[in-house]
Amino acid sequence: MTAYRTATAAAVAVAAPLLLATWAAGPAQAHGAPTSPVSRVVACSPEGGSLIATAACKAAIAANGAPFTAWDNLRVAGVNGRDRQVIPDGKLCSGGLSAYKGLDLARADWPSTRLTPGAGFTLTYSSTIAHTGTFKLYLTKAGYDPTKPLTWSDLPAKPFATATDPALVDGAYRIKATLPSDRTGRQMLYTIWQNSSTTDTYYSCSDVVLAGGREASTPTGNAQKNTHKPTAPARQEPAPTRTTTSPSPTTKSPTLVTTSPAQESGPDHLTPAADSTSGGSSAALPLIAGGTAALLLTAGVAVTLRRRR
């Protein structure tokens, strides 16, 4: 009997670390952010290539007190469409989150993407797990001053384009839209992604320069296109449908304003900075997998005991 008990203790000792590792990995998720036109959080993240070395990104990281490693995690739970009531003026780019406060710096030299007023373009929103929900795209009003904090009064009451449940293809949502024709110079493309499969709403600021206005400050350094791809294939929810309210004419390739003409767009595919804080349906699959592994290992221990009695 002593030998049997010793064997049982050994089996449990081997199984316990495996169970703990499985349960710990269960609820991790990944999220997303715009890569073209490149958003501030992506440009200033380790995935942003040499853009992280620009003066604006250095200042943002210094103000933040930490690098923007979790570029895909800028989200607020429970907003439920009350964006203007929940997110304070001057904190639109950070979503009011202290972990991203450096993104709210008011300055005119953020890495920006050159677009054409009134022309079609494609918003590329990198993500690694599909969520249902609606994207809303806003462009700042004429007269917007990038040297002042972004406020809700800088944005029109209604978005110029929306898209509901677009398909996640090759790790990104791609939303075709047409820019307003009455804006020039440096503007802000503000994107809100309100999930319907989770309680989260994502916020992002993409600095753009519309041809015909004042030139953007040119970031220093040679930009290099980032081609790093997600470590895992995207999992899609069944049968998503797409509804884009704006017309979709022939789109033009955006150009990132840098010293190197080779950098024509932001990185489309980035490595997710996954975390375990999000509530929502996408956490169910890892939890189920963890539970299955636990049952199989526990059953193995029970069979060993039964055979040796």
Buried (B, 14 or more C-beta within 10 A) or exposed (E): EEEEEEBBEEBBEEBEEEBEEBBEBBBBBBBBBBBBBBBBBBBBBBBBBBBBBBBBBBBBBEEBEEBBEBBBBBBBBEBEEEBBEBBBEBBBBBBBBEBBBBBBBEEBBBBBBBBBBEBBBBBBBBBBBBBBBBBBBBBBBEEBEBEEBBBBEBBEEEBBBBBBBBEBEEBBBBBBBBBBEEBBBBBBBBBBBBBEBBBBBBBBBBBBBBEEBEEBBEBEBEBBBBEEBBEEEBEEBEEBEEEBEBEBEEBEEBBBBBEBEEBBBBBBBBBBBBBEEBEBEBBEEBBEEBEEBBEEBEEEBEEBBEEEE
